[in-house]
Amino acid sequence: MSSAEYHYPVIGRKGTGGIFDRLPIETLQKDHPYQFALFILAFSAIQQRLDAPQVIEEPAATFMEIASIHGKPYAEWAGDRNKDISADYSATDKKDTNPVPSRFGGYCNHGAVVFPTWHRPYVMLIEQSIGNVAEQLAHDIEAKNPGEGGVWVGAAKELRFPYWDWAGKDVPENGLPPVLYENKVEIMTAGGKKQAVDNPLSFFSYVDGIPSDFSDETILTGQVAYFSKWKRTYRYADSTPNPEDSRIDLLQETFKAGAKDLRRRVAHLFTFNDDEDSAIAWDDFSNHTAESKRDIDFVNRGSLEGVHDTVHTLLGGNGHMHDPDYAGFDPIFFFHHSNVDRLLALWEWCYTEYWMGSGYEHDGESYPWTQARGTYAQVYNEQLLPDGPLQPFRTGQGDYWTSSQARFLHEEAYPKYYSFPEFQGIKVDQAATSADERAAARKRVQAYYDFDPQAKAKQVVSQAWKQLPVPKKEDPAVPSNHTVIPHCRTFVVHVKLLEHAYNRSYSFQLHHKGNAHSSPQLVGTVTVFARPDHSPCKACAVRREAGSVVRGMIPIPPELTLAHIKGEFVGRLVDATGSELAGAEGGLEAPQVPQNRATSGRVTPVEISLVSAAVAEHAEDKDRPVYLCDWQHHDAIFNGGWLATHGDSM
């Protein structure tokens, strides 16, 4: 219990004279030298680096405190000290530690409808901290250099936290921009000179030692993440207590291999139709658990959280980003989440009517949304409401932020003081004037991220496509004023994985063997982004088998949509480093895995199946997005079973 109440409000960049854009980190570095210099200096300052300017607004706004909010250490944030902690997590309370899995002790919300809204004020918090320090630095620079009056302070007021679009067109070729991993970076100094400084975006070194509840975690194939010994953050670290540095070569290779899948999955987030149930559409989009789904539901456009999960493991490897307890300490976490917030802003601009509401309905019964695993401030299965608290973030009025307040960036929304650059005709701080405007924008976003079935249907030459059945125009599944594109279906792989199968993060990878039309390739990945659970209970493993399911999807590139495609698929379950835990051969002709070598029910995927939808286009307005309809389930892909290739899969 805190001896006194203390609240550090999250108000963003209020008082800076307007709403300014969060820019791509590459654009900030290239085209805005004063903003970029202040950003690097201020980020170094809140990280409390030894060579950084000694300017700190207050303890709650240090990087160490901000990063601690997400997961470990499981402790009260310095910016939300409260006398009443009756509902708060305690590492000595059996109600929190004995359930299986145990209650989560960080504040972050995952696997729930508030995943996108909780992370919005979180990114605003670091934006506020860096911006406030940048203003102090700018005033100091101008005081010492009167000839540059107004230049630095003006840049500081416009500074917003940048993002990195990890699904951008250049990522499959280039991977991460160097500014996110090089240990030195060049910035502008007073007088127009350039100076190389330590880069605070590449890693973070802990202040005043490593938190006491950090623990080493052995990744399934033997590598160890030495979280209790690493004095700084790493990406793809060698399995040693003292790595020389992050393995950027492995990071780049892995990320580039998965980038096309990220692009396709982002595109599918914008394929929700106009006539869907509001609450269920929000549930599908917002999180990887999808409480409203039933076992028979296989319509799957993917989720924002699901794509987010895969990015975490692609960036982390044997490092901090692959584990929810430690991810917030890697500076790249916030560039990742700034982009997640950008995708949320685009989606809610396109789908203004879709919202969580107070719950959902199924067969005439009403059901609430819940946070099944709890958080530091939320008990197990706590109900989630639009006006419920997003702890620990408080507004300027002293109340907790709510999801309703976090929603939207336009002028009628609760003020946030930032926007994003125009993208495919969308300016997210300016509400659309009509449904037609939103629909046309959706189609442009889909096409940018490589979903354009109308164009692909004309490009793909295959006899197999001519055999694809589609509904007739009169079919009830086809909306009025639409016609179905002949012989065209879009295929996705529907994935359901046990969240606690391996008691840590792991992924399902879908590979294509290659054929006369294409080379072998990684088609896509669905990730379970999970923390290890060390509940003091001998029956933990057994009880986790009945745990929650993570849903995901992998879009199949049209050029792979051929007859007998299942037989050309290979499935792999892999750990955070990409090392195999289990494998499967697709198709009806695949050999049956011997029972003594098969994976146990504890880790076997719940479902990996092929699903498709017909594609209908508006008969008159070709600028409208396609309408996906006539969803069909084409059964399981891996009928021969899963071969355990690691002991933990048996």
ChimeraX attribute file (.defattr): number of C-alpha atoms within 10 A of each C-alpha:
attribute: neighborCount
match mode: 1-to-1
recipient: residues
	/A:1	12
	/A:2	13
	/A:3	8
	/A:4	9
	/A:5	12
	/A:6	13
	/A:7	20
	/A:8	21
	/A:9	20
	/A:10	27
	/A:11	20
	/A:12	25
	/A:13	26
	/A:14	15
	/A:15	10
	/A:16	18
	/A:17	11
	/A:18	11
	/A:19	21
	/A:20	18
	/A:21	17
	/A:22	21
	/A:23	20
	/A:24	19
	/A:25	18
	/A:26	18
	/A:27	14
	/A:28	21
	/A:29	21
	/A:30	10
	/A:31	10
	/A:32	15
	/A:33	19
	/A:34	23
	/A:35	27
	/A:36	24
	/A:37	25
	/A:38	27
	/A:39	27
	/A:40	22
	/A:41	25
	/A:42	28
	/A:43	27
	/A:44	25
	/A:45	25
	/A:46	27
	/A:47	24
	/A:48	21
	/A:49	17
	/A:50	9
	/A:51	11
	/A:52	18
	/A:53	16
	/A:54	15
	/A:55	17
	/A:56	19
	/A:57	15
	/A:58	12
	/A:59	15
	/A:60	18
	/A:61	23
	/A:62	22
	/A:63	24
	/A:64	20
	/A:65	20
	/A:66	22
	/A:67	23
	/A:68	24
	/A:69	26
	/A:70	25
	/A:71	23
	/A:72	23
	/A:73	20
	/A:74	23
	/A:75	18
	/A:76	23
	/A:77	24
	/A:78	21
	/A:79	22
	/A:80	19
	/A:81	18
	/A:82	16
	/A:83	12
	/A:84	10
	/A:85	14
	/A:86	9
	/A:87	11
	/A:88	19
	/A:89	25
	/A:90	17
	/A:91	13
	/A:92	8
	/A:93	9
	/A:94	13
	/A:95	14
	/A:96	23
	/A:97	21
	/A:98	15
	/A:99	16
	/A:100	20
	/A:101	23
	/A:102	21
	/A:103	25
	/A:104	26
	/A:105	27
	/A:106	24
	/A:107	27
	/A:108	23
	/A:109	25
	/A:110	25
	/A:111	23
	/A:112	21
	/A:113	32
	/A:114	28
	/A:115	19
	/A:116	25
	/A:117	23
	/A:118	23
	/A:119	22
	/A:120	24
	/A:121	28
	/A:122	25
	/A:123	20
	/A:124	22
	/A:125	23
	/A:126	23
	/A:127	25
	/A:128	23
	/A:129	25
	/A:130	31
	/A:131	26
	/A:132	23
	/A:133	24
	/A:134	28
	/A:135	22
	/A:136	17
	/A:137	22
	/A:138	24
	/A:139	18
	/A:140	13
	/A:141	18
	/A:142	17
	/A:143	12
	/A:144	11
	/A:145	12
	/A:146	9
	/A:147	11
	/A:148	15
	/A:149	15
	/A:150	13
	/A:151	15
	/A:152	22
	/A:153	24
	/A:154	17
	/A:155	21
	/A:156	27
	/A:157	22
	/A:158	19
	/A:159	30
	/A:160	28
	/A:161	24
	/A:162	25
	/A:163	24
	/A:164	23
	/A:165	22
	/A:166	23
	/A:167	23
	/A:168	15
	/A:169	15
	/A:170	14
	/A:171	21
	/A:172	21
	/A:173	14
	/A:174	14
	/A:175	20
	/A:176	20
	/A:177	15
	/A:178	14
	/A:179	17
	/A:180	19
	/A:181	20
	/A:182	15
	/A:183	15
	/A:184	16
	/A:185	20
	/A:186	17
	/A:187	22
	/A:188	17
	/A:189	15
	/A:190	14
	/A:191	9
	/A:192	11
	/A:193	8
	/A:194	13
	/A:195	12
	/A:196	11
	/A:197	17
	/A:198	17
	/A:199	21
	/A:200	29
	/A:201	22
	/A:202	21
	/A:203	22
	/A:204	22
	/A:205	19
	/A:206	18
	/A:207	16
	/A:208	7
	/A:209	12
	/A:210	17
	/A:211	15
	/A:212	9
	/A:213	13
	/A:214	17
	/A:215	14
	/A:216	14
	/A:217	18
	/A:218	15
	/A:219	20
	/A:220	23
	/A:221	17
	/A:222	10
	/A:223	17
	/A:224	18
	/A:225	25
	/A:226	23
	/A:227	21
	/A:228	16
	/A:229	15
	/A:230	21
	/A:231	16
	/A:232	18
	/A:233	24
	/A:234	29
	/A:235	25
	/A:236	26
	/A:237	27
	/A:238	20
	/A:239	16
	/A:240	13
	/A:241	16
	/A:242	13
	/A:243	14
	/A:244	10
	/A:245	15
	/A:246	21
	/A:247	17
	/A:248	18
	/A:249	9
	/A:250	16
	/A:251	21
	/A:252	19
	/A:253	15
	/A:254	18
	/A:255	24
	/A:256	19
	/A:257	18
	/A:258	23
	/A:259	24
	/A:260	22
	/A:261	25
	/A:262	25
	/A:263	24
	/A:264	22
	/A:265	28
	/A:266	24
	/A:267	25
	/A:268	22
	/A:269	23
	/A:270	26
	/A:271	19
	/A:272	22
	/A:273	15
	/A:274	14
	/A:275	8
	/A:276	12
	/A:277	15
	/A:278	17
	/A:279	21
	/A:280	22
	/A:281	21
	/A:282	23
	/A:283	27
	/A:284	25
	/A:285	26
	/A:286	27
	/A:287	27
	/A:288	29
	/A:289	24
	/A:290	23
	/A:291	22
	/A:292	18
	/A:293	15
	/A:294	9
	/A:295	7
	/A:296	7
	/A:297	9
	/A:298	20
	/A:299	20
	/A:300	24
	/A:301	23
	/A:302	29
	/A:303	25
	/A:304	23
	/A:305	24
	/A:306	25
	/A:307	25
	/A:308	21
	/A:309	24
	/A:310	24
	/A:311	24
	/A:312	23
	/A:313	30
	/A:314	27
	/A:315	26
	/A:316	27
	/A:317	27
	/A:318	28
	/A:319	28
	/A:320	28
	/A:321	29
	/A:322	30
	/A:323	24
	/A:324	22
	/A:325	24
	/A:326	21
	/A:327	24
	/A:328	23
	/A:329	28
	/A:330	24
	/A:331	22
	/A:332	24
	/A:333	20
	/A:334	24
	/A:335	22
	/A:336	20
	/A:337	21
	/A:338	27
	/A:339	21
	/A:340	23
	/A:341	21
	/A:342	21
	/A:343	18
	/A:344	22
	/A:345	24
	/A:346	25
	/A:347	22
	/A:348	19
	/A:349	23
	/A:350	25
	/A:351	21
	/A:352	15
	/A:353	15
	/A:354	19
	/A:355	22
	/A:356	23
	/A:357	18
	/A:358	15
	/A:359	21
	/A:360	19
	/A:361	13
	/A:362	11
	/A:363	5
	/A:364	7
	/A:365	7
	/A:366	10
	/A:367	13
	/A:368	16
	/A:369	24
	/A:370	19
	/A:371	20
	/A:372	21
	/A:373	22
	/A:374	24
	/A:375	27
	/A:376	26
	/A:377	22
	/A:378	25
	/A:379	19
	/A:380	18
	/A:381	13
	/A:382	16
	/A:383	15
	/A:384	22
	/A:385	19
	/A:386	21
	/A:387	15
	/A:388	14
	/A:389	19
	/A:390	28
	/A:391	23
	/A:392	26
	/A:393	26
	/A:394	21
	/A:395	17
	/A:396	14
	/A:397	10
	/A:398	12
	/A:399	15
	/A:400	20
	/A:401	25
	/A:402	22
	/A:403	24
	/A:404	18
	/A:405	19
	/A:406	22
	/A:407	20
	/A:408	25
	/A:409	25
	/A:410	20
	/A:411	14
	/A:412	10
	/A:413	13
	/A:414	13
	/A:415	17
	/A:416	22
	/A:417	22
	/A:418	23
	/A:419	20
	/A:420	25
	/A:421	16
	/A:422	11
	/A:423	13
	/A:424	16
	/A:425	14
	/A:426	22
	/A:427	18
	/A:428	25
	/A:429	24
	/A:430	14
	/A:431	18
	/A:432	17
	/A:433	8
	/A:434	8
	/A:435	13
	/A:436	12
	/A:437	15
	/A:438	22
	/A:439	19
	/A:440	18
	/A:441	24
	/A:442	29
	/A:443	21
	/A:444	22
	/A:445	26
	/A:446	24
	/A:447	17
	/A:448	18
	/A:449	21
	/A:450	19
	/A:451	25
	/A:452	17
	/A:453	21
	/A:454	16
	/A:455	10
	/A:456	15
	/A:457	18
	/A:458	9
	/A:459	11
	/A:460	13
	/A:461	11
	/A:462	14
	/A:463	11
	/A:464	12
	/A:465	18
	/A:466	11
	/A:467	12
	/A:468	15
	/A:469	12
	/A:470	19
	/A:471	19
	/A:472	13
	/A:473	16
	/A:474	11
	/A:475	12
	/A:476	11
	/A:477	16
	/A:478	21
	/A:479	18
	/A:480	12
	/A:481	12
	/A:482	18
	/A:483	20
	/A:484	24
	/A:485	19
	/A:486	17
	/A:487	17
	/A:488	25
	/A:489	27
	/A:490	19
	/A:491	21
	/A:492	22
	/A:493	24
	/A:494	26
	/A:495	24
	/A:496	24
	/A:497	23
	/A:498	23
	/A:499	26
	/A:500	27
	/A:501	26
	/A:502	23
	/A:503	19
	/A:504	22
	/A:505	25
	/A:506	30
	/A:507	23
	/A:508	26
	/A:509	21
	/A:510	22
	/A:511	18
	/A:512	21
	/A:513	16
	/A:514	13
	/A:515	10
	/A:516	5
	/A:517	9
	/A:518	11
	/A:519	10
	/A:520	12
	/A:521	14
	/A:522	18
	/A:523	21
	/A:524	24
	/A:525	29
	/A:526	26
	/A:527	30
	/A:528	30
	/A:529	28
	/A:530	20
	/A:531	20
	/A:532	17
	/A:533	18
	/A:534	13
	/A:535	18
	/A:536	14
	/A:537	14
	/A:538	8
	/A:539	10
	/A:540	18
	/A:541	17
	/A:542	11
	/A:543	15
	/A:544	19
	/A:545	18
	/A:546	13
	/A:547	15
	/A:548	18
	/A:549	22
	/A:550	23
	/A:551	27
	/A:552	28
	/A:553	27
	/A:554	25
	/A:555	27
	/A:556	20
	/A:557	17
	/A:558	18
	/A:559	14
	/A:560	18
	/A:561	20
	/A:562	16
	/A:563	14
	/A:564	12
	/A:565	15
	/A:566	23
	/A:567	17
	/A:568	19
	/A:569	22
	/A:570	20
	/A:571	21
	/A:572	22
	/A:573	26
	/A:574	22
	/A:575	25
	/A:576	29
	/A:577	24
	/A:578	19
	/A:579	17
	/A:580	20
	/A:581	25
	/A:582	24
	/A:583	21
	/A:584	24
	/A:585	25
	/A:586	22
	/A:587	19
	/A:588	15
	/A:589	12
	/A:590	16
	/A:591	13
	/A:592	16
	/A:593	17
	/A:594	12
	/A:595	11
	/A:596	10
	/A:597	14
	/A:598	21
	/A:599	25
	/A:600	17
	/A:601	13
	/A:602	21
	/A:603	23
	/A:604	22
	/A:605	21
	/A:606	15
	/A:607	18
	/A:608	21
	/A:609	20
	/A:610	23
	/A:611	23
	/A:612	24
	/A:613	20
	/A:614	25
	/A:615	25
	/A:616	28
	/A:617	22
	/A:618	17
	/A:619	12
	/A:620	10
	/A:621	11
	/A:622	12
	/A:623	16
	/A:624	19
	/A:625	27
	/A:626	26
	/A:627	22
	/A:628	22
	/A:629	21
	/A:630	19
	/A:631	18
	/A:632	15
	/A:633	17
	/A:634	13
	/A:635	13
	/A:636	18
	/A:637	26
	/A:638	24
	/A:639	20
	/A:640	19
	/A:641	22
	/A:642	26
	/A:643	24
	/A:644	23
	/A:645	17
	/A:646	16
	/A:647	11
	/A:648	16
	/A:649	22
	/A:650	18
